[in-house]
Amino acid sequence: IDLDVTAMSYGRMTRLGDSAFEKMEKVNSELLAMTYGALVTAMIKDFQDIKIVNEELEKMGYNIGVRLIDEFLAKSGITQCRNLKDTAHYIAKVGFKMFLGINAEVSWSSNPRQFSIEFKGNPLIEFVELPEKFKDLDYSNILCGVLRGALYSVQMVVTTKLSRSELKGDPISEIEVKLKEVVAEKVQSDDE
């Protein structure tokens, strides 16, 4: 199946996301939130530096994303994205629904190589209140890493940033994604 955003309505993409979500093995969102909270708490105690915790959460997410892309491609039926616009919409409409059970939207900046994924109801922040002393903690930074790792696996080098968070009082959560480069696949000849 070669799906293209220009040929597919966003409604169909949403249905594809719903279908992929239905195929996924479910984990209780409360269990996910509590387990993730315990992980973040342990990291804060171990590292005692919020900047390092933010970096480590992003690295963990990257390693997850590198592996998660295979499951995404296998279970969603998506075989190819033709451009960054396709990619952004598949992440929002299919990926976020498939793995987090939430709906997300894409917004574009004036830079055609930069977009944002906006969403509400992040299951990772359920039951969490951020004390003032942890105001610089990017609690959901693992999601930035997941996006960076998954996109790297499909030859897209990106930077990601959690720019807004419901946990910090924003009305929505937002991850900014900026494409730095598309890495060409190297094909080895029989002579090598």
VEXSEDO-768648 format. One record per residue (C-alpha): residue number from 1; y negated, z negated, x negated. Coordinates in pm, 1 decimal, decimal comma. Example, Ala and Ser with C-alpha at 12.3 -4.5 7.8 and 13.67 -1.06 7.14 Angstrom:
% VEXSEDO-768648
SITE    i         v         w         u
SITE    1     450,0    -780,0   -1230,0
SITE    2     106,0    -714,0   -1367,0
This chain:
% VEXSEDO-768648
SITE    i         v         w         u
SITE    1       0,0       0,0       0,0
SITE    2    -333,9      99,9    -148,5
SITE    3    -599,8     -80,7      50,7
SITE    4    -968,6       3,2      18,5
SITE    5   -1259,6    -200,6     154,5
SITE    6   -1445,6     114,4     256,1
SITE    7   -1149,9     226,3     466,6
SITE    8   -1061,3    -117,2     601,2
SITE    9   -1279,1    -319,2     834,6
SITE   10   -1355,0    -675,3     738,9
SITE   11   -1168,5    -775,9    1054,1
SITE   12    -853,4    -616,5     916,9
SITE   13    -909,1    -794,5     585,1
SITE   14    -936,0   -1124,5     770,8
SITE   15    -609,3   -1046,5     952,1
SITE   16    -448,3    -964,5     615,3
SITE   17    -565,2   -1304,6     488,9
SITE   18    -428,1   -1476,7     799,7
SITE   19     -96,3   -1296,5     758,1
SITE   20     -72,1   -1393,5     390,0
SITE   21    -156,7   -1754,8     481,1
SITE   22     125,0   -1761,1     735,4
SITE   23     374,0   -1649,5     467,8
SITE   24     272,7   -1925,9     227,1
SITE   25     458,8   -2251,1     189,4
SITE   26     220,7   -2518,3     318,2
SITE   27     113,5   -2837,0     145,9
SITE   28     -50,7   -3115,7     343,8
SITE   29    -425,8   -3092,9     276,2
SITE   30    -454,6   -3472,7     263,0
SITE   31    -186,1   -3487,7      -4,8
SITE   32    -362,2   -3212,3    -199,5
SITE   33    -698,8   -3390,4    -176,1
SITE   34    -556,5   -3728,0    -279,3
SITE   35    -354,0   -3585,9    -568,5
SITE   36    -648,7   -3383,0    -696,4
SITE   37    -874,3   -3687,0    -659,8
SITE   38    -633,6   -3894,8    -866,8
SITE   39    -629,7   -3622,5   -1134,1
SITE   40   -1010,6   -3607,1   -1151,7
SITE   41   -1034,4   -3987,4   -1161,1
SITE   42    -783,4   -4004,8   -1448,5
SITE   43    -975,0   -3736,2   -1638,4
SITE   44   -1301,4   -3927,8   -1597,5
SITE   45   -1133,9   -4242,4   -1733,7
SITE   46    -969,1   -4054,3   -2022,1
SITE   47   -1263,6   -3842,1   -2135,5
SITE   48   -1553,6   -4070,5   -2032,1
SITE   49   -1784,8   -3768,3   -2049,2
SITE   50   -1859,7   -3567,9   -1732,8
SITE   51   -1940,7   -3251,5   -1928,6
SITE   52   -1594,2   -3258,0   -2088,1
SITE   53   -1430,2   -3326,8   -1749,7
SITE   54   -1609,6   -3021,7   -1603,0
SITE   55   -1487,2   -2807,0   -1893,8
SITE   56   -1129,9   -2935,8   -1867,3
SITE   57   -1116,6   -2877,5   -1490,0
SITE   58   -1231,2   -2519,3   -1548,2
SITE   59    -967,2   -2469,1   -1821,6
SITE   60    -694,1   -2607,3   -1595,2
SITE   61    -805,5   -2370,2   -1321,6
SITE   62    -803,4   -2076,6   -1563,5
SITE   63    -439,5   -2146,2   -1652,4
SITE   64    -351,7   -2171,1   -1283,7
SITE   65    -536,5   -1847,4   -1202,5
SITE   66    -353,7   -1651,9   -1472,8
SITE   67     -27,4   -1737,7   -1296,7
SITE   68    -149,8   -1739,7    -936,7
SITE   69    -258,4   -1374,8    -941,7
SITE   70     106,5   -1263,6    -944,5
SITE   71     179,2   -1457,0    -626,3
SITE   72    -140,9   -1327,5    -467,4
SITE   73     -49,9    -965,5    -537,9
SITE   74     314,2   -1008,7    -433,6
SITE   75     249,6   -1187,7    -104,5
SITE   76     -71,4   -1018,6       7,6
SITE   77      49,3    -658,9     -26,7
SITE   78    -262,2    -563,1    -221,8
SITE   79    -178,6    -334,9    -510,8
SITE   80    -517,2    -222,2    -635,8
SITE   81    -886,0    -290,0    -597,3
SITE   82   -1098,0      15,7    -664,1
SITE   83   -1415,7    -166,2    -764,8
SITE   84   -1589,0    -502,9    -785,6
SITE   85   -1683,9    -490,5    -417,4
SITE   86   -1317,1    -453,7    -316,1
SITE   87   -1222,4    -734,8    -550,7
SITE   88   -1487,9    -973,2    -420,1
SITE   89   -1392,5    -918,2     -57,4
SITE   90   -1018,8    -955,4    -123,4
SITE   91   -1082,8   -1284,1    -302,4
SITE   92   -1292,5   -1416,0     -14,4
SITE   93   -1102,8   -1279,4     284,2
SITE   94    -746,5   -1297,3     154,7
SITE   95    -727,1   -1524,7    -150,7
SITE   96    -924,9   -1820,3     -15,2
SITE   97    -738,7   -1805,3     315,2
SITE   98    -401,8   -1760,8     147,6
SITE   99    -425,3   -2051,1     -98,1
SITE  100    -680,7   -2290,3      54,1
SITE  101    -649,1   -2207,9     422,9
SITE  102   -1024,8   -2154,0     455,0
SITE  103   -1246,8   -1858,4     533,9
SITE  104   -1498,7   -1743,1     275,0
SITE  105   -1777,1   -1487,2     268,0
SITE  106   -1921,1   -1269,6      -7,9
SITE  107   -2289,9   -1241,9     -82,2
SITE  108   -2436,1   -1006,7    -339,6
SITE  109   -2723,9   -1061,6    -578,6
SITE  110   -2961,5    -786,7    -681,9
SITE  111   -2733,3    -739,3    -983,4
SITE  112   -2439,4    -518,0    -871,8
SITE  113   -2215,0    -697,1   -1124,0
SITE  114   -2271,2   -1037,5    -963,9
SITE  115   -2158,3   -1187,5    -634,2
SITE  116   -2103,5   -1526,0    -476,4
SITE  117   -1814,6   -1661,6    -275,0
SITE  118   -1947,1   -1896,0      -5,4
SITE  119   -1724,5   -2129,0     193,3
SITE  120   -1709,4   -2447,0     401,7
SITE  121   -1432,7   -2698,9     441,9
SITE  122   -1310,6   -2716,8      81,8
SITE  123    -983,6   -2913,7     110,1
SITE  124   -1027,1   -3054,0    -242,2
SITE  125   -1328,4   -3262,1    -138,2
SITE  126   -1175,0   -3421,9     169,3
SITE  127   -1222,9   -3803,8     152,7
SITE  128   -1449,6   -3777,6    -154,8
SITE  129   -1785,3   -3942,3    -200,9
SITE  130   -1958,6   -3878,1    -530,1
SITE  131   -2136,2   -4184,5    -673,6
SITE  132   -2482,2   -4122,0    -819,0
SITE  133   -2355,5   -4180,7   -1174,0
SITE  134   -2127,4   -3876,4   -1131,5
SITE  135   -2395,0   -3642,9    -991,4
SITE  136   -2329,6   -3393,6   -1274,8
SITE  137   -1956,3   -3373,6   -1200,1
SITE  138   -1855,0   -3027,8   -1076,2
SITE  139   -1567,7   -3176,2    -879,8
SITE  140   -1427,0   -2841,5    -763,7
SITE  141   -1474,0   -2669,0   -1099,0
SITE  142   -1101,3   -2598,4   -1103,3
SITE  143   -1170,9   -2322,4    -847,3
SITE  144   -1410,4   -2152,8   -1090,4
SITE  145   -1135,3   -2150,4   -1349,8
SITE  146    -880,3   -2012,5   -1103,4
SITE  147   -1109,8   -1718,3   -1028,6
SITE  148   -1183,5   -1657,4   -1397,1
SITE  149    -812,5   -1669,1   -1491,5
SITE  150    -695,0   -1450,1   -1204,9
SITE  151    -961,5   -1188,8   -1271,0
SITE  152    -890,5   -1190,6   -1644,2
SITE  153    -528,3   -1109,5   -1561,5
SITE  154    -644,5    -791,4   -1387,6
SITE  155    -867,4    -690,3   -1681,2
SITE  156   -1195,8    -836,1   -1552,1
SITE  157   -1383,3   -1071,2   -1781,5
SITE  158   -1614,3   -1285,0   -1569,6
SITE  159   -1820,7   -1599,4   -1584,9
SITE  160   -1807,0   -1836,9   -1291,5
SITE  161   -2025,9   -2124,2   -1184,2
SITE  162   -2009,6   -2372,5    -898,7
SITE  163   -2370,1   -2334,7    -784,4
SITE  164   -2358,0   -2527,1    -455,6
SITE  165   -2125,0   -2792,4    -321,7
SITE  166   -2088,2   -2962,8      13,3
SITE  167   -1994,9   -3271,0    -188,3
SITE  168   -2348,6   -3277,8    -331,9
SITE  169   -2513,8   -3235,1       7,7
SITE  170   -2538,6   -2856,7      22,2
SITE  171   -2457,3   -2696,7     360,6
SITE  172   -2190,3   -2477,0     195,9
SITE  173   -2002,0   -2450,1    -130,8
SITE  174   -2071,1   -2147,4    -349,0
SITE  175   -1914,7   -2002,9    -661,3
SITE  176   -2117,1   -1743,1    -849,8
SITE  177   -1913,7   -1473,1   -1024,7
SITE  178   -2065,4   -1242,2   -1284,7
SITE  179   -1868,3    -949,2   -1427,1
SITE  180   -1914,7    -928,2   -1802,7
SITE  181   -1673,3    -643,8   -1876,1
SITE  182   -1369,5    -456,5   -1757,0
SITE  183   -1107,6    -449,4   -2028,6
SITE  184    -927,9    -116,8   -2062,7
SITE  185    -551,4    -138,4   -2067,6
SITE  186    -403,9     -37,2   -2399,0
SITE  187    -107,8     192,4   -2368,9
SITE  188     115,7     202,8   -2673,1
SITE  189     264,3     532,5   -2768,9
SITE  190     627,6     572,6   -2873,4
SITE  191     510,6     618,3   -3235,0
SITE  192     382,5     260,2   -3259,7
